[in-house]
Amino acid sequence: MFMREIELKGHIIDSLILPKVFDKILEMGGDYKVLEFEIGKRKTDPSYAKILVIGKDEKHVDEILSELKDLGAEIPEIEEVELQPAEKDMVLPEGFYSTTNHKTFIRFREKWIEVENQKMDGAIVVYPDKMRAEVKTIRNIKKGDLVVVGHKGVRVIPPEKPRESGGLFEFMKSEASSEKPKETIIRRIAKEMYEIREKYRKTGKGGIVVVGGPAIIHTGAGWALAKLIRMGYVQALFAGNALATHDIESVLYGTSLGVDLKTGKSVPGGHSHHLRAINVIMRAGSIKDAVEQGILNRGVMYECIKNNVPYVLAGSIRDDGPLPDVITDVVKAQEKMRELLKGKDMVLMLSTMLHSIATGNLLPSWVKTICVDINPAVVTKLMDRGTSQALGIVTDIGVFLPMLVEELEKLEKEKEDKDRGDNER
């Protein structure tokens, strides 16, 4: 992409100059963002618009601008980004630019550079020799890093709402509600996931990250998440000690938090089952070792090991044990989560407020984010913290996951039947 700003001044509305400019840009295959817009209050008052013209490359934008000049567009002088060096490790210069999770560009040496590794609450570091820029967290700042300060030369491009009607995210654009038609929503999510998986299988790019809480196991839906992994719909799993521990407890003892998953009744001495499960894994060495030794032969963590799905188990202060696979250094856990999120197409957040918000803070705004929770406040909290693309489904995770697996199985059967029919013809 290449971008330039234009300004329109005067009676640009009643003279139809503004819509003509928009039409011309789109007609020539470009796009635009309105950066500023002031409407004159009285007939004699002029109006003003600052518009960012976006094209495929510099030549394309120049061609568009040559047409827009005839409509009265002015090309203002574009300010370059301001840089200051970090005075020492983990210290940003005063007035540093704090990033959003939207796609961001900086103007440097008369070129627009797309900022890499976009996330909210970071700083932009520029590498002049490579003409690159990336978002770095304050902890990763090194002495001498050239950091963007102020707002000059910075352009933020919020994600566009889909123009076609009927898509999943158009359908779910209203607030999270328990009154939405669950079957219809789940069917649309399944279709989106199926398309992402097929693309991943063909290209090795994109994929789906699942962020899960222990309620998945408590409600008896662990088998459904395990099946999603086995079917190839999960490219990474984020959770805490609890999900993994209770998954392993359910495999070894048939309980979760000491409650029999078949009868729903507490088992005598069941309160210690999660500790016994941790002890079994400690003795084996790790979850992978327990799988290889035949101790763990099914379940969510078993499927992750067998299908080479990477996982991050991030520890907390309340953990029992924790399991040897749990990363107790939260900074290291965050870094690993950030690495696994790169390039992903969708994040499915399932009944875990803290891990969902933590993941949301690491996501760029163009990643499709679906939050499923019995509590409608979870998706609200996500959006309040900047994850504006999160869409919520208020339902029991024990109902949602089995229905999602069922819809995905239907899609796969339809595809198999279609392929079989094509071969027979």
Order of alpha helices (4+ residues) and beta strands (2+ residues): beta-alpha-beta-beta-alpha-beta-beta-beta-beta-beta-beta-beta-alpha-alpha-beta-alpha-alpha-beta-alpha-beta-beta-alpha-alpha-alpha-beta-alpha-beta-alpha-beta-alpha-beta-alpha
